[in-house]
Amino acid sequence: MAEKLNVEQREDFGKGAARRLRVEGRVPAVLYGHGEAPIHLSLPGHETALIARNPNALLELALPEGKKQLALIKEIQRHPLKRNLNHLDLITVRKGEKVEVEIPVVLHGEPVAPADAYVDLQHLTLLVDALNVPEQVDVDVDGSEDGFQVFAGDVTLPEGTELVTDVEILVASVALPRVEEETDETEEAEEGAEPTVESAEEE
C-alpha cells in the first residue's frame, strides 16, 4: 500500500535553498524517471522521516494541480551526525513495472550452541514488482552448526521476485565464536623477558 504525501514543487535550487527548506521542517527531493525531466520537490519533514524508515517504501505523491504520481525512494542522504534527512532521490514507477531494489537480509532461528550466526551480505538486489516491494529477505539458520553457509542462490525469495545478486555470493554463515590465540612472537617475547628486581633477588 502506497504512503500518501502532499508535496510542493520548488524552483529554488542549491545548498542555500535546501538549507532554508530544512530549517522550515521540510525535506528537499528530486523526482525523475521514464525519460521525463527531473521535478524538484519539497516534502513534509516529519511524515517523510517516518516513511523513510522503510527505504523501499512506495509513495503516492500528490503533486500540484491535482496530479498524482507513484514513486520509490532511490537514495536517502542524511546528516552525518544528526542523521536527519538531508535529501531524497525518488524514481517514478508504474503499475506492472519491474524495478531493481536492495532488500535487507534478516536471520531467523538459533544455531547449535556455542556457534554464532553472521550476516555476510547485508542486502540482496532483487528484481521486483514496483507496487509490491518486500520489506526483507528471511534466512533460516535454526539448528545449524559450525561451518554452515548460505549463498545467494540458496535463499528462498519472496514470491514474484527475481535474484540479481550473483548466486555464488555468501549471504550468511555460522561459526564458532572467535578466540584470539597468542602468536609465537608473543610467546617468545614473554620467554625472553628479563626478570624483575624482585625475582632476581629471590634467585
Sequence and secondary structure as in RCSB ss.txt:
>XXXX:A:sequence
MAEKLNVEQREDFGKGAARRLRVEGRVPAVLYGHGEAPIHLSLPGHETALIARNPNALLELALPEGKKQLALIKE
IQRHPLKRNLNHLDLITVRKGEKVEVEIPVVLHGEPVAPADAYVDLQHLTLLVDALNVPEQVDVDVDGSEDGFQV
FAGDVTLPEGTELVTDVEILVASVALPRVEEETDETEEAEEGAEPTVESAEEE
>XXXX:A:secstr
  EEEE EE    SHHHHHHHHHTTEEEEEEEETTEEEEEEEEEHHHHHHHTTSTT EEEEE GGG EEEEEEEE
EEE TTT  EEEEEEEE  TT EEEEEEEEEEES  STT EEEES SEEEEEEETT   S EEEE TT  TT EE
EGGGS   TT EE S TTSEEEEEE        HHHHHHHHT    HHHHHH 
